[in-house]
Amino acid sequence: MSRTTNETPPPGLPTTAESEDVRTRPGRRSVEDRQAAVLELFAGKATIDQLARRFGVHPETIEQWRTEALAGIHEAFARGSKSPKERELERENRQLRDAVTEGSIREAVLKRELEAARGARPTRPAKSRR
C-alpha cells in the first residue's frame, strides 16, 4: 500500500524531514558530528532519542559522548588549560633561563676579577737560581 504525500506517518516513524537527516551508514562518527550532537544536547535543542535517530546510533552512544565531553571539560578546568607537554616545556624553559642567568653572573664576576688583577701593580719576574 502506498501513501500519498499529504498523509502523516504513523507514530514512531520519522517524518520526511527527519528521515533525510538519519545517517544510514554504520561506523564511527567524526569528531564534528559528536561535538555537534553534544552541543545540541547541552543547549536543550534536541533530546537523546532525537539525536540518536538523526545520527543513526543507539541512545547509549549519545549518553557516552555526553559523559566523555563532561570528563573533557572537567580535565580542561582541572589542569588550568595547559597540556602536559606545555607544562613540561615551561619547566624546561625555566631551567634554561636559570642556567643562562647563572652563567651571566659568573661571567660578570670573572670579568671584574680579571680587570682588578690587571689594574694591580705587576709583580717582578723571579730571578733564576743559576
KEVEX-865510 format. One line per 4 residues: their letters; for each residue z, y negated, x negated of N, C-alpha, C. Coordinates in Angstrom, 3 decimals, always signed. Layout:
<sites>
A	Z/Y/X/Z/Y/X/Z/Y/X | ...
</sites>
This chain:
<sites>
MSRT	+0.000/+1.145/-0.831/+0.000/+0.000/+0.000/+0.000/-1.230/-0.893 | -0.881/-2.165/-0.668/-0.939/-3.371/-1.484/-0.298/-4.523/-0.743 | +0.287/-5.422/-1.507/+0.925/-6.598/-0.933/-0.004/-7.788/-1.037 | +0.134/-8.667/-0.113/-0.626/-9.918/-0.206/+0.166/-10.882/-1.071
TNET	-0.454/-11.962/-1.501/+0.175/-12.886/-2.439/+1.327/-13.669/-1.835 | +1.374/-13.851/-0.529/+2.465/-14.631/+0.043/+3.645/-13.783/+0.493 | +3.634/-12.482/+0.213/+4.773/-11.636/+0.519/+5.788/-11.756/-0.605 | +7.055/-11.703/-0.283/+8.095/-11.706/-1.310/+8.432/-10.271/-1.654
PPPG	+8.738/-10.023/-2.909/+9.067/-8.647/-3.297/+10.425/-8.264/-2.751 | +10.656/-6.979/-2.622/+11.958/-6.516/-2.153/+13.057/-6.942/-3.134 | +14.281/-7.048/-2.644/+15.384/-7.450/-3.524/+15.499/-6.518/-4.719 | +15.780/-7.116/-5.873/+15.930/-6.318/-7.094/+14.685/-6.277/-7.933
LPTT	+13.508/-6.520/-7.339/+12.281/-6.545/-8.115/+12.009/-7.975/-8.549 | +11.474/-8.157/-9.769/+11.242/-9.518/-10.250/+10.123/-10.191/-9.470 | +10.235/-11.498/-9.336/+9.157/-12.259/-8.711/+8.015/-12.366/-9.692 | +6.906/-12.937/-9.281/+5.737/-13.060/-10.156/+6.082/-13.888/-11.380
AESE	+6.804/-14.994/-11.212/+7.173/-15.845/-12.336/+8.093/-15.101/-13.289 | +9.036/-14.334/-12.746/+9.942/-13.590/-13.595/+9.228/-12.457/-14.314 | +8.296/-11.802/-13.651/+7.624/-10.662/-14.258/+6.725/-11.093/-15.410 | +6.276/-12.343/-15.411/+5.451/-12.822/-16.517/+6.296/-13.026/-17.764
DVRT	+7.595/-13.324/-17.589/+8.475/-13.564/-18.719/+9.023/-12.287/-19.323 | +8.962/-11.185/-18.613/+9.549/-9.942/-19.084/+8.745/-9.427/-20.269 | +9.481/-9.102/-21.326/+8.825/-8.525/-22.501/+8.774/-7.025/-22.311 | +7.595/-6.459/-22.393/+7.469/-5.028/-22.168/+7.513/-4.237/-23.468
RPGR	+7.290/-4.893/-24.592/+7.258/-4.186/-25.872/+8.681/-3.977/-26.368 | +9.082/-2.712/-26.566/+10.422/-2.470/-27.083/+10.477/-2.790/-28.574 | +11.670/-2.943/-29.068/+11.823/-3.189/-30.501/+12.730/-4.359/-30.779 | +12.846/-4.677/-32.016/+13.745/-5.736/-32.469/+13.209/-7.097/-32.072
RSVE	+14.093/-7.935/-31.566/+13.720/-9.289/-31.172/+13.876/-10.222/-32.363 | +13.068/-11.252/-32.396/+13.126/-12.196/-33.505/+14.420/-13.005/-33.440 | +14.741/-13.635/-34.533/+15.929/-14.484/-34.591/+15.794/-15.610/-33.571 | +14.599/-16.153/-33.444/+14.378/-17.246/-32.492/+14.629/-16.787/-31.057
DRQA	+14.175/-15.572/-30.722/+14.407/-15.034/-29.373/+15.900/-14.862/-29.105 | +16.598/-14.270/-30.071/+18.028/-14.038/-29.894/+18.794/-15.353/-29.808 | +18.397/-16.304/-30.642/+19.056/-17.611/-30.625/+18.825/-18.310/-29.289 | +17.593/-18.267/-28.795/+17.279/-18.904/-27.516/+18.089/-18.264/-26.385
AVLE	+18.195/-16.953/-26.409/+18.948/-16.248/-25.359/+20.418/-16.649/-25.389 | +21.012/-16.670/-26.571/+22.435/-17.004/-26.683/+22.678/-18.458/-26.298 | +21.792/-19.349/-26.709/+21.968/-20.761/-26.353/+21.866/-20.965/-24.843 | +20.934/-20.274/-24.216/+20.833/-20.363/-22.752/+22.093/-19.819/-22.092
LFAG	+22.628/-18.739/-22.643/+23.840/-18.149/-22.096/+25.021/-19.107/-22.258 | +25.167/-19.700/-23.440/+26.255/-20.647/-23.675/+26.125/-21.884/-22.800 | +24.893/-22.324/-22.550/+24.670/-23.529/-21.749/+24.828/-23.249/-20.258 | +24.897/-21.988/-19.887/+25.039/-21.634/-18.479/+23.734/-21.704/-17.712
KATI	+22.610/-21.718/-18.423/+21.307/-21.807/-17.766/+20.835/-20.462/-17.230 | +21.395/-19.376/-17.755/+20.989/-18.045/-17.305/+22.165/-17.083/-17.458 | +22.142/-16.044/-16.665/+23.177/-15.021/-16.752/+22.746/-13.946/-17.738 | +23.673/-13.078/-18.073/+23.364/-11.980/-18.987/+22.272/-11.100/-18.399
DQLA	+22.367/-10.800/-17.105/+21.361/-9.944/-16.462/+19.984/-10.609/-16.463 | +19.934/-11.906/-16.198/+18.647/-12.603/-16.198/+18.022/-12.579/-17.592 | +18.836/-12.830/-18.594/+18.319/-12.830/-19.968/+17.877/-11.427/-20.386 | +18.646/-10.421/-19.999/+18.279/-9.049/-20.343/+16.936/-8.685/-19.725
RRFG	+16.740/-9.081/-18.476/+15.469/-8.812/-17.812/+14.333/-9.548/-18.515 | +14.556/-10.812/-18.828/+13.497/-11.617/-19.433/+13.105/-11.102/-20.816 | +14.101/-10.679/-21.614/+13.809/-10.223/-22.969/+13.559/-8.718/-23.049 | +13.702/-8.037/-21.929/+13.414/-6.605/-21.897/+14.408/-5.775/-22.675
VHPE	+15.671/-6.159/-22.618/+16.725/-5.427/-23.316/+17.851/-5.117/-22.332 | +18.776/-4.302/-22.757/+19.934/-3.987/-21.928/+20.894/-5.170/-21.926 | +21.662/-5.339/-20.862/+22.662/-6.420/-20.838/+23.673/-6.308/-21.989 | +23.979/-5.096/-22.414/+24.896/-4.906/-23.537/+24.339/-5.532/-24.807
TIEQ	+23.014/-5.519/-24.951/+22.385/-6.124/-26.127/+22.611/-7.630/-26.131 | +22.465/-8.264/-24.976/+22.704/-9.706/-24.873/+24.167/-10.000/-25.192 | +25.084/-9.161/-24.690/+26.503/-9.351/-24.989/+26.783/-9.209/-26.482 | +26.079/-8.293/-27.132/+26.234/-8.109/-28.577/+25.727/-9.348/-29.323
WRTE	+24.600/-9.901/-28.893/+24.071/-11.123/-29.514/+25.087/-12.256/-29.381 | +25.715/-12.348/-28.206/+26.708/-13.397/-27.970/+27.908/-13.199/-28.907 | +28.369/-11.959/-29.037/+29.500/-11.660/-29.911/+29.172/-12.008/-31.362 | +27.971/-11.650/-31.803/+27.553/-11.958/-33.176/+27.462/-13.466/-33.391
ALAG	+26.962/-14.194/-32.394/+26.867/-15.643/-32.513/+28.245/-16.277/-32.613 | +29.181/-15.808/-31.802/+30.542/-16.342/-31.856/+31.199/-16.036/-33.198 | +30.960/-14.843/-33.733/+31.510/-14.491/-35.043/+30.904/-15.379/-36.128 | +29.615/-15.675/-36.019/+28.966/-16.554/-36.987/+29.512/-17.964/-36.928
IHEA	+29.793/-18.436/-35.722/+30.373/-19.766/-35.563/+31.760/-19.795/-36.195 | +32.559/-18.771/-35.921/+33.907/-18.692/-36.487/+33.840/-18.692/-38.020 | +32.937/-17.894/-38.587/+32.798/-17.806/-40.039/+32.383/-19.144/-40.636 | +31.460/-19.846/-39.976/+31.000/-21.137/-40.475/+32.143/-22.149/-40.514
FARG	+32.974/-22.165/-39.481/+34.099/-23.094/-39.458/+35.187/-22.672/-40.441 | +35.389/-21.381/-40.613/+36.443/-20.886/-41.491/+36.144/-21.166/-42.958 | +34.902/-21.095/-43.360/+34.565/-21.301/-44.772/+34.267/-22.747/-45.106 | +34.344/-23.629/-44.151/+34.115/-25.035/-44.442/+32.650/-25.352/-44.633
SKSP	+31.813/-24.617/-44.035/+30.359/-24.780/-44.052/+29.744/-24.632/-45.440 | +30.414/-23.938/-46.350/+29.837/-23.658/-47.664/+29.731/-22.152/-47.840 | +28.594/-21.722/-48.326/+28.393/-20.297/-48.547/+29.117/-19.869/-49.819 | +29.329/-18.574/-49.990/+29.972/-18.102/-51.223/+29.188/-18.523/-52.466
KERE	+27.885/-18.528/-52.376/+27.055/-18.940/-53.509/+27.293/-20.416/-53.837 | +27.397/-21.257/-52.803/+27.665/-22.681/-53.026/+29.023/-22.882/-53.691 | +30.034/-22.147/-53.225/+31.359/-22.270/-53.825/+31.347/-21.821/-55.286 | +30.621/-20.759/-55.591/+30.515/-20.274/-56.975/+29.815/-21.308/-57.850
LERE	+28.752/-21.901/-57.352/+28.033/-22.921/-58.122/+28.904/-24.156/-58.361 | +29.683/-24.553/-57.366/+30.585/-25.689/-57.548/+31.656/-25.394/-58.586 | +32.188/-24.179/-58.584/+33.193/-23.782/-59.573/+32.592/-23.814/-60.975 | +31.391/-23.276/-61.117/+30.711/-23.262/-62.413/+30.411/-24.694/-62.863
NRQL	+30.015/-25.539/-61.935/+29.731/-26.939/-62.249/+30.987/-27.638/-62.777 | +32.135/-27.403/-62.131/+33.403/-27.996/-62.591/+33.743/-27.523/-64.007 | +33.547/-26.222/-64.270/+33.851/-25.686/-65.595/+32.959/-26.325/-66.659 | +31.677/-26.459/-66.346/+30.754/-27.071/-67.307/+31.095/-28.544/-67.532
RDAV	+31.443/-29.244/-66.460/+31.818/-30.653/-66.588/+33.064/-30.790/-67.450 | +34.053/-29.913/-67.260/+35.265/-29.939/-68.076/+34.951/-29.657/-69.539 | +34.049/-28.703/-69.806/+33.677/-28.371/-71.180/+32.976/-29.548/-71.851 | +32.102/-30.228/-71.136/+31.403/-31.391/-71.699/+32.411/-32.509/-71.978
TEGS	+33.344/-32.730/-71.071/+34.368/-33.762/-71.271/+35.200/-33.455/-72.504 | +35.636/-32.215/-72.655/+36.435/-31.814/-73.813/+35.642/-32.000/-75.104 | +34.372/-31.629/-75.088/+33.527/-31.799/-76.269/+33.344/-33.268/-76.621 | +33.201/-34.112/-75.636/+33.052/-35.548/-75.885/+34.321/-36.130/-76.494
IREA	+35.472/-35.701/-76.018/+36.743/-36.186/-76.563/+36.893/-35.754/-78.024 | +36.584/-34.499/-78.333/+36.669/-34.008/-79.712/+35.729/-34.797/-80.628 | +34.530/-35.053/-80.136/+33.565/-35.813/-80.932/+34.101/-37.216/-81.222 | +34.679/-37.877/-80.225/+35.218/-39.225/-80.422/+36.359/-39.216/-81.430
VLKR	+37.251/-38.230/-81.359/+38.373/-38.136/-82.298/+37.859/-37.909/-83.716 | +36.903/-37.003/-83.863/+36.356/-36.725/-85.199/+35.645/-37.945/-85.779 | +34.928/-38.685/-84.969/+34.261/-39.898/-85.446/+35.292/-40.919/-85.927 | +36.359/-41.081/-85.158/+37.405/-42.034/-85.518/+38.058/-41.632/-86.850
ELEA	+38.332/-40.352/-87.018/+38.936/-39.871/-88.267/+37.987/-40.045/-89.444 | +36.706/-39.793/-89.217/+35.712/-39.955/-90.286/+35.600/-41.414/-90.703 | +35.560/-42.314/-89.739/+35.483/-43.748/-90.050/+36.738/-44.204/-90.780 | +37.888/-43.691/-90.378/+39.134/-44.051/-91.054/+39.120/-43.534/-92.488
ARGA	+38.608/-42.353/-92.700/+38.554/-41.773/-94.039/+37.582/-42.547/-94.922 | +36.497/-43.013/-94.393/+35.515/-43.782/-95.161/+36.069/-45.176/-95.495 | +36.870/-45.714/-94.636/+37.426/-47.045/-94.861/+38.574/-47.045/-95.859 | +39.181/-45.912/-96.117/+40.285/-45.827/-97.075/+39.743/-45.956/-98.497
RPTR	+40.629/-46.346/-99.430/+40.183/-46.504/-100.797/+39.761/-45.163/-101.367 | +38.618/-45.162/-102.037/+38.182/-43.883/-102.604/+39.114/-43.452/-103.740 | +39.253/-42.220/-103.926/+40.081/-41.679/-104.999/+39.221/-41.528/-106.238 | +39.863/-41.549/-107.379/+39.117/-41.387/-108.631/+38.817/-39.916/-108.829
PAKS	+37.699/-39.646/-109.466/+37.408/-38.256/-109.759/+38.431/-37.703/-110.743 | +38.719/-36.473/-110.610/+39.686/-35.828/-111.501/+39.080/-35.676/-112.897 | +39.924/-35.768/-113.896/+39.437/-35.587/-115.261/+39.311/-34.099/-115.561 | +38.329/-33.794/-116.323/+38.158/-32.384/-116.690/+39.175/-32.021/-117.744
RR	+39.519/-30.817/-117.862/+40.564/-30.366/-118.758/+39.976/-29.780/-120.030 | +38.909/-30.145/-120.466/+38.309/-29.573/-121.661/+38.876/-30.092/-122.869
</sites>
